[in-house]
Amino acid sequence: MRFLLPLLLLLSAAMVLLPGCEPKEDIVTNDGSARLEFSLDTVKFDTVFVTVGTVSKRLWVYNRNPRAVRVSEISVQNQPGITYSLLVNGDAGNTARDVEIRGKDSLLVLVRATIDPTPNDLKPFRLIDDLHFRTNGNEQQVKILSYGQNAYFHTRDEITRNTLWKADKPHVIFDYALVDSAVTLTIEPGARIYAHAGAALLVGGQLLINPTYQPTGELKPDNRNFVRFQGDRREEQYANTPGQWAGVWFLSSSRNNVVRFAEIKNSAFGLLVINPRNLRPFPSVTVENATIQNISSAKQAFTNSGLTIGLEGAAILGLSGDFAVRNTLITNCEQYAVFGVQGGNYQFEYCTIANYTIQANRQTPTFLLADAIEVNGKARPAIAPRLTMRNSILWGNGREGEELAFVNGEQYASNISISTSVLRTKKYDNTGPLGQARNGNILNPLEGQTYLFRSTPYRPRGKAFDYQLDTLSPASNKAVALPGLTTDLLNHPRLSPPDIGAFERKNP
């Protein structure tokens, strides 16, 4: 027994010294034939606004060899006009050295890019670089492809004189751009406005979007003259993600706003009037030939002069505001499409509110009017709203199958006029004071193989949803001609009799 302990120590030392006891995948090979493989042959950055860093792109580096390899250098050469940053094993820089990858293992490399302004480029410009890997004398490259875009940047920008936002370069908003109460911001045809996370366009004065634009013929949905608002994340996966920015907000001092031939998407609110003290005249917004889509359900608290109000996302939300909306499509709102509260006049003509919510299981009605709201936790004195809806579609896929709601509606039933419209409602399908089975309305019409629209999330055709009318849509030829509204959202002529909704179906 007295020899047992020395013998065990001797055997342990021998085991350490014996060759082959170290795991094979940890032994670094110097073999010149050992090469790396990559998850991508090109790291691609979508259009990047100059001076603004991109999100990180991922590149996986694979060591398919049974033994470990030591990558002596990972580097990217920063050429004039662009700066790259690598993140390898937690270390940032444009070069990483002596990075080991175990056998049959992988390494994650994160790449970011920041592009410098160029004086003359108004259109996106392309930059190509190489990400270099040197392993056992082998040189391997992965391409980096970046598109840069010059832009106008508005960071806490206070607009104190009449201003025109031109369409020659995109406009990017950080935090906010505020239009002073005494001035007008005009946005010309074709302008692109991108807002960073949480940013908003705040209008204390007047906003005029495409105020005088008159198309000369029929338009396509991607027509370049539409003014388009969205978040500044340009990657494909963010193309239709709600809640990326705050929206366009009209303050209590705002008057006579016009939003024409415009698209507003991917925000917390689309068009928001916030006038908690009911100051008169109410802020007013006219919306024509517009699309508002992909609006989130996040609830936000607003504090103004000691008043705190919680508001949930909506494409059109009026807190003591007036809206006149014509030839407009509203879709994919996680909460409300329209929410009008504490008074206000709401007019909808030839509108399609097709609230097929894709990302959320919506519990709320699409269209809600209320006479009061809680402020500082207490109900304010009620102010009855007014609604006129003509030749419009109010539809959606809400869980309860009810897309229309009037809070305390019996108190202001005489203020509500809905005619020649398609409605999804069971609560208001009777002949009581709020009943809508009259005035040419079509209630809950879908039966069997009857479809309202060409393509929806429940009946997709192709990659995009299409809320133009299906061939046998119950909304076809059921509208009543309205003076002055002779074309649809895409400037297609209205026929006789016209169709209900924002789109006039073009017969083959």
Secondary structure by P-SEA (a helix, b strand, c coil): ccaaaaaaaaaaaaaaaccccccccccccccccccccccccccccccccccccccbbbbbbbccccbbbbccbbbbbbcccbbbbbbccccccccccccccccccbbbbbbbbbbbbbcccccbbbbbbbbccccccbbbbbbbbbbbbbbbbbccbbbcccccccccbbbbbccbbbbcccbbbbbccbbbbbbccccccccccbbbcccccccccccccccccbbbbbcccccccccccccccccbbbcccccbbbbcccccccccccbbbbbcccccccbbbbbcbbbbcccccbbbbbbcccbbbbbccccbbbccbbbbbcbbbbcccccccbbbccbbbbbbccccccccccccccccccbbbbcccccccccccbbbbbbbbccbbbbcccccccccccccccccccccccccbbbbcccccccccccccccccccccccccccccccccccccccccccccccccccccccccccccccccccccccccccccccccccc
